[in-house]
């Protein structure tokens, strides 16, 4: 699907170039015939949802969503405004409403605190209320809600096809437990793009330091931690010569802690919980790879002097209102070659004077098969209430919305991400493809609830410790208790089905 979007963007650019060029000597008849044939072939072979042309008689499809702008924008748009994502969402909804005679509506809930949706969802289901068709819930809270017995099994929903490219098949495979699947993500959830972790790099700084085009390095499969670390040390400079690491110096890397550090586990393809041949989850023992990962990351963030690590204290000292703005501002002002950001934060770089590019997090080493990342937990997972009144209608609408989002909204999000200071070209689009194709959802992360092993790197780095062995031993008992509770919750749900 992402490769299709890249092709569409390239075709758009080429079409623009043709429109501006000299049209003399163009064989109009032949070109029109070729174009018509290509269009017919594309229409005939296009992948479409396997749903009927139904009249749902004004069915009210209700989406439970958090009431902040960032979450509302993926659910509805009130009018056409000329802003590409807004207008794509508006057209998507209009297409589905008109084709299936359905009404799309939002049921909004506050994010203060973030657990409000989780609590209200459970209360509504326990009270037997048919209050909404689907909820877009904070990832970690959705995991906790899913195993509490109040969710509807996605495997029992007609028309939803997880093999189609507008659904994330990784979740369907990773979280299916004894044919029970309570969480899903489709292209309807554009936050799953916005909240994906990625790297940006300062292309001007790279050129000034004799560093070649990192797009080439990425595509050659050579973009790994050792390469990244070497470049960080290469560009780090005590700019004011005071012998101290401060906000006026030049660094190789800037990041905040929390999910940004947690993402290195995904980037390095490190799992904490896996499933055996019978599908039973278990915690992996300590590994040399994890030990080495801790030492490498600790060396960069706390020993090298080549990284600006934006802890709570540093963010406060910088006078920034958030970790995101601390990192993006520091990078934008030219103090860092690389920065770790969620994709939506790239919007903060629009007024950056220099050129920058977007690339994946580095691999653990060059033998790693692909580039991986994760979607920050603040993004939603789709969870269905057990009181779902009409699964057939809901399934048809969700499949239609996912398909229309794939065709209209996702390309619009690509356009926004790729229109800033770095080139809107095929190479930039391929980088975004690599990042989004590498999104990983794991059983351990979905159900961790901040109690298991998933936050090992974050906790060790924030504690300024590289004693992984002691941390693992101390954390193991509580992690095993957490995992046992998850399995038992599933067994209870199965027993009551």
C-alpha positions in Angstrom: 0.0 0.0 0.0 2.8 2.4 0.9 4.6 1.7 -2.4 1.3 2.6 -4.2 1.3 5.9 -2.4 4.9 6.6 -3.4 4.0 5.9 -7.0 0.9 8.1 -6.9 3.0 11.0 -5.5 5.6 10.5 -8.2 2.9 10.4 -10.9 1.5 13.7 -9.6 4.9 15.4 -9.7 5.5 14.1 -13.3 2.1 15.3 -14.3 2.9 18.7 -13.0 6.2 18.8 -14.9 4.5 17.8 -18.1 1.9 20.5 -17.7 4.6 23.1 -17.4 6.7 21.8 -20.3 6.7 22.4 -24.0 3.8 20.5 -25.6 5.0 20.8 -29.2 5.7 17.5 -31.0 3.4 15.6 -28.6 1.3 12.9 -30.2 -2.0 13.7 -28.5 -4.0 10.8 -30.0 -1.5 8.1 -29.0 -0.9 9.6 -25.5 -4.7 9.7 -24.8 -5.1 6.2 -25.9 -2.3 5.0 -23.7 -3.6 6.9 -20.8 -7.1 5.6 -21.2 -5.9 2.0 -21.4 -3.7 2.4 -18.3 -6.6 4.0 -16.4 -8.9 1.1 -17.4 -6.3 -1.4 -16.4 -5.7 0.3 -13.0 -9.4 0.5 -12.3 -10.0 -3.2 -13.2 -7.1 -4.5 -11.1 -7.4 -2.1 -8.1 -7.8 -3.8 -4.7 -11.3 -3.1 -3.3 -13.1 -4.1 -0.1 -15.3 -7.2 -0.3 -18.5 -5.6 0.9 -21.9 -5.4 -0.7 -23.6 -2.2 -2.1 -25.9 -2.0 0.8 -28.5 0.6 2.0 -28.1 0.8 5.8 -31.2 2.9 6.1 -29.6 5.8 7.9 -27.7 3.6 10.4 -25.9 5.8 13.0 -22.3 4.7 13.2 -20.9 6.2 16.4 -17.2 6.6 17.1 -16.0 7.1 20.7 -13.0 9.4 20.5 -10.9 11.7 22.7 -11.9 15.4 22.4 -8.6 17.0 21.5 -8.0 18.3 18.0 -5.4 15.8 17.2 -7.8 12.9 17.7 -10.9 14.5 16.4 -9.2 15.3 13.1 -9.1 11.6 12.1 -12.8 11.1 12.9 -14.5 14.0 11.2 -14.2 17.4 9.5 -17.0 19.9 9.6 -16.4 21.5 6.2 -13.9 21.8 3.4 -11.2 24.3 4.3 -8.4 23.7 1.7 -6.2 21.9 4.3 -5.4 18.6 2.7 -5.9 16.2 5.6 -9.1 17.9 6.7 -10.6 17.8 3.2 -9.6 14.2 2.7 -11.3 13.2 6.0 -14.4 15.2 4.9 -14.5 13.5 1.5 -13.9 10.1 3.0 -16.8 10.4 5.4 -19.1 11.9 2.7 -18.3 9.0 0.3 -19.2 6.4 2.9 -22.3 8.2 4.1 -23.7 8.6 0.6 -22.8 5.2 -0.7 -24.2 3.2 2.2 -26.9 5.6 3.5 -25.2 5.8 6.9 -24.7 8.6 9.4 -21.2 9.0 10.9 -21.1 10.6 14.3 -18.6 11.2 17.1 -19.1 10.6 20.8 -16.4 12.7 22.5 -14.7 12.3 25.9 -12.1 14.3 27.7 -8.5 13.3 28.0 -8.1 14.8 31.4 -7.1 12.3 32.7 -6.1 10.0 29.9 -7.8 7.0 31.7 -11.3 8.6 31.4 -12.2 6.8 28.1 -11.1 3.5 29.5 -13.2 3.9 32.7 -16.3 5.2 30.9 -16.1 2.5 28.2 -16.1 -0.2 30.9 -18.9 1.4 32.9 -21.1 1.7 29.8 -20.6 -1.9 28.8 -21.2 -3.2 32.3 -24.4 -1.2 32.4 -25.5 -2.9 29.2 -25.5 0.4 27.1 -25.2 0.3 23.4 -23.4 3.7 23.4 -21.1 3.5 20.4 -19.9 1.2 17.7 -16.1 1.5 18.1 -13.7 3.3 20.4 -10.4 4.8 19.5 -8.6 4.4 22.8 -5.1 5.1 24.1 -2.9 2.1 23.2 -1.9 1.0 26.7 -5.4 1.7 28.2 -6.9 -0.2 25.3 -4.8 -3.2 26.2 -6.0 -3.1 29.8 -9.6 -2.7 28.7 -9.4 -5.6 26.2 -8.6 -8.2 28.8 -11.3 -7.1 31.3 -14.1 -8.9 29.5 -15.9 -5.8 28.1 -14.7 -6.0 24.5 -16.3 -7.6 21.4 -14.2 -10.1 19.4 -13.0 -8.6 16.1 -12.9 -12.1 14.6 -16.7 -12.2 14.9 -17.2 -9.0 12.9 -18.5 -9.5 9.3 -16.7 -7.8 6.3 -13.5 -6.8 8.3 -10.6 -8.3 6.4 -7.3 -8.1 8.1 -5.5 -9.3 5.0 -6.4 -6.1 3.1 -3.6 -3.5 3.1 -5.8 -0.9 4.9 -5.6 -3.0 8.1 -2.5 -3.6 10.2 -2.1 -7.3 9.9 0.7 -7.4 12.5 -1.8 -6.7 15.3 -4.2 -9.3 14.0 -1.4 -11.9 14.1 0.4 -10.7 17.3 -2.7 -10.2 19.5 -4.9 -13.0 18.5 -5.2 -15.3 21.5 -7.2 -18.6 21.2 -9.1 -17.0 18.3 -9.9 -13.9 20.4 -8.8 -10.5 19.0 -9.9 -7.4 20.9 -7.7 -4.7 19.4 -7.1 -3.6 15.8 -5.8 -0.7 13.7 -6.8 0.4 10.2 -5.9 3.4 8.0 -8.9 5.1 9.6 -6.5 5.7 12.5 -4.2 8.3 10.9 -2.7 8.9 14.4 -1.0 5.6 13.7 1.1 7.6 11.2 1.4 10.8 13.2 2.6 9.1 16.4 5.2 6.8 14.6 8.7 7.4 15.9 11.3 8.4 13.3 14.6 10.3 12.9 15.2 13.7 11.3 18.6 14.8 10.2 20.2 18.1 9.4 21.2 17.7 5.7 23.2 21.0 5.8 25.2 20.0 8.8 25.8 16.6 7.3 27.2 18.2 4.1 29.4 20.6 6.1 30.9 17.6 7.9 31.6 15.6 4.7 28.7 13.2 5.4 27.1 11.8 2.3 23.4 11.4 1.5 22.1 9.2 4.3 19.1 8.2 2.2 21.6 6.1 0.2 23.0 4.6 3.5 19.5 3.7 4.6 18.5 2.1 1.3 21.8 0.1 1.2 20.8 -1.4 4.5 23.9 0.0 6.1 22.1 2.4 8.5 22.9 0.8 11.9 23.7 2.0 15.4 27.5 1.9 15.0 27.3 4.1 11.9 24.9 6.5 13.6 27.1 6.7 16.8 30.2 7.4 14.7 28.5 10.3 13.0 27.3 11.7 16.3 30.8 11.8 17.7 32.1 13.2 14.4 29.9 16.3 14.5 29.9 17.0 18.3 31.6 20.3 19.0 32.1 22.4 22.2 31.1 25.5 20.2 31.8 28.1 22.9 34.9 26.4 24.1 33.9 26.4 27.8 34.6 22.7 28.3 31.0 22.1 29.3 28.0 20.4 27.5 25.4 23.1 27.3 22.6 24.4 25.0 25.0 26.4 22.9 27.1 23.5 21.7 26.7 21.2 18.7 25.6 17.6 19.2 25.1 14.5 17.2 21.8 13.6 18.6 18.9 15.0 20.6 16.1 13.0 22.2 13.8 13.0 25.1 13.3 10.0 27.3 10.1 7.9 27.8 8.8 6.5 24.5 11.7 7.9 22.5 14.1 5.7 24.4 11.6 2.8 24.5 11.6 2.9 20.7 15.2 1.6 20.6 13.9 -1.8 21.7 11.7 -1.9 18.6 14.4 -0.5 16.4 16.8 -3.2 17.5 14.1 -5.9 17.1 14.2 -6.8 20.8 11.3 -8.7 22.3 10.5 -9.1 25.9 7.6 -11.5 25.5 7.2 -14.1 22.8 4.7 -16.9 22.1 5.6 -20.6 22.1 4.4 -23.2 19.6 1.0 -23.4 21.5 0.5 -19.7 21.4 1.3 -19.2 25.1 3.3 -16.1 26.0 6.4 -16.2 28.1 9.1 -13.7 29.1 12.5 -14.1 27.4 15.6 -14.6 29.6 18.4 -12.0 29.7 20.3 -11.8 26.5 23.7 -10.6 25.4 22.0 -8.5 22.7 20.0 -6.6 25.3 23.0 -6.1 27.5 25.0 -4.7 24.6 22.1 -2.5 23.6 21.9 -1.0 27.1 25.7 -0.3 27.1 25.7 1.3 23.6 22.7 3.5 24.4 24.1 4.5 27.8 27.4 5.3 26.2 25.8 7.6 23.7 23.4 9.4 26.0 25.4 9.7 29.2 29.1 9.3 28.4 29.9 10.5 24.9 29.1 14.1 25.2 27.6 13.8 21.7 23.9 13.7 22.7 21.5 16.2 24.3 19.3 14.0 26.5 16.2 16.0 27.3 15.1 14.7 30.7 12.4 16.5 32.7 15.0 18.7 34.3 16.7 19.6 31.0 13.3 20.5 29.4 12.6 22.8 32.4 16.0 24.4 32.2 15.5 25.0 28.4 12.3 26.8 29.2 10.2 24.6 26.9 6.6 23.6 27.6 7.0 20.0 26.5 9.6 17.4 25.6 8.5 17.5 21.9 9.2 21.2 21.7 12.5 20.9 23.5 13.8 18.4 21.0 12.3 19.9 17.9 13.5 23.5 18.9 17.0 22.3 19.7 17.2 20.5 16.4 15.6 23.4 14.4 18.1 25.9 15.8 20.9 23.8 14.3 22.4 22.3 17.5 22.0 18.7 16.5 22.7 16.4 13.5 19.9 14.0 14.4 16.7 14.1 16.5 14.2 11.4 17.4 10.6 12.7 16.8 7.2 11.4 16.3 6.1 12.2 12.8 3.5 14.8 13.7 6.1 16.9 15.4 7.9 17.4 12.1 5.3 20.1 11.6 7.3 22.2 14.1 10.2 22.3 11.7 8.4 24.1 8.9 10.2 27.4 9.6 13.7 25.7 9.9 16.2 27.6 7.8 18.3 24.6 6.8 17.4 21.5 4.9 16.5 18.3 6.8 15.5 14.8 5.9 13.5 12.0 7.5 15.0 8.5 8.0 14.2 5.4 10.1 15.8 4.7 13.5 19.0 2.8 12.9 19.2 -1.0 13.0 21.0 -2.9 15.8 23.5 -4.0 13.2 23.7 -4.5 9.4 22.6 -8.1 9.6 19.2 -7.0 10.9 16.6 -7.8 8.2 14.7 -4.4 8.2 14.2 -1.1 9.9 11.7 -1.1 12.7 9.8 1.3 14.9 6.7 1.6 17.0 3.6 3.8 17.3 3.6 5.8 20.5 1.1 4.6 23.0 -0.9 7.9 22.8 -2.1 6.8 19.4 -5.4 4.9 19.4 -6.2 1.2 19.0 -9.7 0.3 17.9 -11.7 -1.6 20.5 -15.4 -2.7 20.1 -17.8 -2.7 23.1 -19.2 -6.1 24.0 -22.6 -4.4 23.8 -22.2 -3.7 20.1 -25.7 -3.7 18.7 -25.3 -4.4 15.1 -21.9 -6.1 14.2 -22.8 -6.5 10.5 -23.6 -2.9 9.9 -20.6 -1.8 12.0 -18.3 -4.1 10.2 -19.4 -2.9 6.8 -18.9 0.7 7.7 -15.5 0.1 9.3 -14.2 -1.8 6.2 -15.5 1.0 4.0 -13.9 3.8 6.2 -10.6 1.9 6.3 -10.6 1.6 2.5 -11.5 5.2 1.8 -8.9 6.3 4.3 -6.3 4.3 2.5 -7.3 5.9 -0.8 -7.8 9.5 0.4 -6.5 10.3 3.8 -3.2 8.4 4.0 -1.9 10.1 0.8 -2.9 13.4 2.2 -0.9 12.7 5.4 2.1 11.8 3.2 1.7 15.1 1.4 1.8 17.1 4.6 4.8 15.2 6.0 6.8 15.5 2.7 6.1 19.2 1.9 8.4 20.8 4.4 12.1 21.8 3.9 13.3 18.5 2.7 12.6 17.5 -0.9 9.1 16.3 -1.9 10.5 13.6 -4.1 10.4 9.8 -4.6 13.4 9.3 -2.3 11.8 11.1 0.6 8.6 9.1 0.1 10.6 5.9 0.1 12.0 6.9 3.5 8.5 7.3 4.8 7.5 4.0 3.3 10.4 2.3 5.2 9.4 3.9 8.5 5.7 3.1 8.3 6.2 -0.4 6.9 8.4 -1.1 9.9 5.8 -0.3 12.5 5.7 -3.1 15.1 3.0 -3.9 17.6 3.9 -6.5 20.2 2.0 -8.5 22.8 4.4 -7.2 25.4 3.8 -3.6 24.6 0.1 -3.8 24.2 -0.5 -5.4 27.6 2.5 -4.1 29.5 0.4 -1.4 31.4 3.8 0.1 32.4 4.4 -2.9 34.7 6.4 -5.3 32.7 9.8 -5.3 30.9 8.9 -3.1 27.9 10.2 0.1 29.5 13.6 -1.4 30.5 15.6 1.0 28.3 13.6 4.0 29.3 13.9 3.2 33.0 17.6 2.4 32.9 18.5 5.5 30.9 16.4 7.8 33.1 18.1 6.3 36.2 21.5 6.7 34.5 22.2 3.1 35.0 23.6 0.4 32.7 23.2 -2.5 35.2 20.7 -4.4 33.1 21.3 -7.7 34.9 20.2 -6.3 38.3 17.3 -4.5 36.7 16.1 -7.6 35.0 16.3 -9.7 38.2 14.5 -7.1 40.2 11.7 -6.6 37.6 11.2 -10.3 36.7 8.8 -11.3 39.4 6.4 -8.4 38.9 6.6 -8.9 35.1 5.7 -12.6 35.5 2.8 -11.7 37.8 1.6 -9.2 35.2 1.8 -11.8 32.4 0.0 -14.5 34.4 -2.8 -12.0 35.1 -3.1 -11.3 31.3 -3.4 -15.0 30.5 -5.9 -15.7 33.2 -8.0 -12.8 32.0 -8.1 -14.3 28.6 -9.1 -17.7 30.0 -11.9 -16.1 32.0 -13.2 -14.4 28.9 -13.0 -17.7 26.9 -14.9 -19.5 29.7 -17.7 -17.0 29.6 -18.1 -16.9 25.9 
